[in-house]
Amino acid sequence: MSVELNHTIVMARDKRVSAEFMAEMLGLEVGAPFGPFLPVTTVNGVTLDFADSDRDEIVSQHYAFLVSEDDFDVIFQRIQRAGITYYADPARERQGEINRRDGGRGVYFLDPDGHFLEILTRPYGSG
């Protein structure tokens, strides 16, 4: 059986703001609107379809992105330049640090709607 993640919907207070934030941080592009969605597509073809929510509270989701060592450096510099608080762990106990799990590097940070984004250079359990 061959199963691949194709897309997921990311709820936002303002889909344009959230899509542009993610695209800017990850070095991706915001695509053309598709119905009510504003897409950001990763290099492996997974699309994050940003949609406006009419709810007062956005339920926080976690999105992890596997990146190269070089891309990690570039993205991490963007995070730091933007003054975004980052963490080495999902519990947010190690603020201002990166992790070195499995011989790679990883960091967590929040988007404008409170979604927990993660960049990592090695899949967990690969070391």
Backbone torsions as a table, in degrees:
resi	resn	phi	psi	omega
1	MET	NA	134.3	179.5
2	SER	-113.4	114.0	-178.2
3	VAL	-126.2	129.5	176.9
4	GLU	-131.6	143.1	172.0
5	LEU	-71.8	127.5	-177.9
6	ASN	-101.3	-47.5	179.6
7	HIS	-159.1	163.4	172.9
8	THR	-145.3	154.8	179.9
9	ILE	-96.8	131.9	178.2
10	VAL	-112.9	111.2	-179.9
11	MET	-76.3	141.7	-175.7
12	ALA	-147.1	155.4	172.5
13	ARG	-70.0	-36.7	176.9
14	ASP	-140.8	103.6	-173.5
15	LYS	-58.9	-34.9	-179.6
16	ARG	-64.9	-48.8	-179.6
17	VAL	-59.1	-46.9	-176.8
18	SER	-69.4	-42.0	178.8
19	ALA	-64.4	-42.9	179.7
20	GLU	-66.5	-36.5	177.2
21	PHE	-60.9	-51.7	-178.2
22	MET	-62.6	-45.0	-179.9
23	ALA	-60.5	-43.8	-179.4
24	GLU	-63.6	-47.6	-177.9
25	MET	-63.1	-40.5	-173.9
26	LEU	-93.9	-3.1	-179.8
27	GLY	73.1	33.0	179.3
28	LEU	-109.7	-177.5	179.2
29	GLU	-119.7	147.6	172.0
30	VAL	-83.8	127.6	-178.9
31	GLY	-83.6	179.3	177.3
32	ALA	-69.1	143.9	178.1
33	PRO	-55.7	144.2	177.3
34	PHE	-130.8	102.0	-173.7
35	GLY	59.5	-130.2	179.8
36	PRO	-83.8	4.8	-172.6
37	PHE	-105.8	151.0	172.6
38	LEU	-121.4	109.8	-170.7
39	PRO	-90.2	146.3	167.9
40	VAL	-127.3	121.2	-174.6
41	THR	-110.3	133.2	178.3
42	THR	-83.0	168.1	-176.6
43	VAL	-62.5	-25.9	178.6
44	ASN	-91.6	13.1	171.7
45	GLY	88.2	1.7	177.0
46	VAL	-78.8	130.0	-179.2
47	THR	-105.6	130.8	171.3
48	LEU	-98.4	110.5	-177.2
49	ASP	-95.0	105.1	-179.2
50	PHE	-79.0	134.8	-178.8
51	ALA	-135.9	142.0	176.4
52	ASP	-71.4	138.3	176.9
53	SER	-106.6	142.7	176.1
54	ASP	-97.1	8.3	179.1
55	ARG	-90.7	150.5	179.0
56	ASP	-67.9	-35.4	-177.1
57	GLU	-113.1	132.8	174.8
58	ILE	-96.0	126.9	177.1
59	VAL	-74.7	121.4	-177.5
60	SER	-67.4	133.2	175.4
61	GLN	-118.2	166.1	179.3
62	HIS	-115.5	129.5	178.3
63	TYR	-127.8	118.7	-178.4
64	ALA	-110.0	136.8	-176.7
65	PHE	-123.8	121.5	176.5
66	LEU	-81.7	123.8	-176.6
67	VAL	-131.4	161.9	176.3
68	SER	-74.0	166.3	176.6
69	GLU	-58.9	-44.1	179.7
70	ASP	-63.8	-43.4	178.8
71	ASP	-65.7	-35.4	176.6
72	PHE	-56.9	-47.5	-179.7
73	ASP	-57.2	-45.2	-178.1
74	VAL	-65.8	-47.3	-179.3
75	ILE	-65.4	-43.0	179.9
76	PHE	-61.4	-37.8	176.0
77	GLN	-63.5	-39.1	177.4
78	ARG	-62.6	-43.1	178.9
79	ILE	-59.3	-47.6	-178.8
80	GLN	-65.7	-45.0	180.0
81	ARG	-60.7	-34.7	-179.5
82	ALA	-79.2	-6.0	179.8
83	GLY	70.9	27.2	-178.9
84	ILE	-81.9	131.8	176.0
85	THR	-68.5	135.1	-179.3
86	TYR	-132.9	162.3	-173.4
87	TYR	-138.5	155.5	176.2
88	ALA	-90.1	-8.0	-173.0
89	ASP	-143.7	154.1	-179.2
90	PRO	-70.3	-18.6	177.6
91	ALA	-79.7	-6.8	179.7
92	ARG	61.6	37.3	178.0
93	GLU	-95.1	-20.4	-176.3
94	ARG	-113.8	67.2	-179.4
95	GLN	-67.2	140.6	176.9
96	GLY	77.7	12.5	179.5
97	GLU	-123.8	161.8	169.0
98	ILE	-113.9	159.1	177.4
99	ASN	-100.4	164.6	-179.4
100	ARG	-130.1	42.7	-179.8
101	ARG	-65.2	141.3	174.6
102	ASP	56.0	27.3	178.9
103	GLY	78.7	7.8	177.7
104	GLY	-112.8	-160.4	176.7
105	ARG	-132.3	150.3	178.2
106	GLY	-152.5	152.8	178.2
107	VAL	-151.9	148.1	179.7
108	TYR	-116.2	145.6	176.2
109	PHE	-156.6	161.4	-176.9
110	LEU	-98.7	145.7	172.7
111	ASP	-90.3	178.3	-176.6
112	PRO	-59.4	-22.9	-179.3
113	ASP	-100.9	4.5	179.0
114	GLY	89.7	7.5	173.1
115	HIS	-69.3	140.7	-174.8
116	PHE	-94.4	107.3	-178.9
117	LEU	-95.7	147.6	-179.8
118	GLU	-138.2	137.1	168.4
119	ILE	-116.6	138.7	179.5
120	LEU	-147.4	150.4	-176.1
121	THR	-100.8	-12.2	177.6
122	ARG	-137.7	135.2	175.8
123	PRO	-62.4	144.5	178.8
124	TYR	-62.6	136.4	-178.6
125	GLY	88.0	1.8	-176.6
126	SER	-89.4	-9.4	-176.3
127	GLY	-96.1	NA	NA
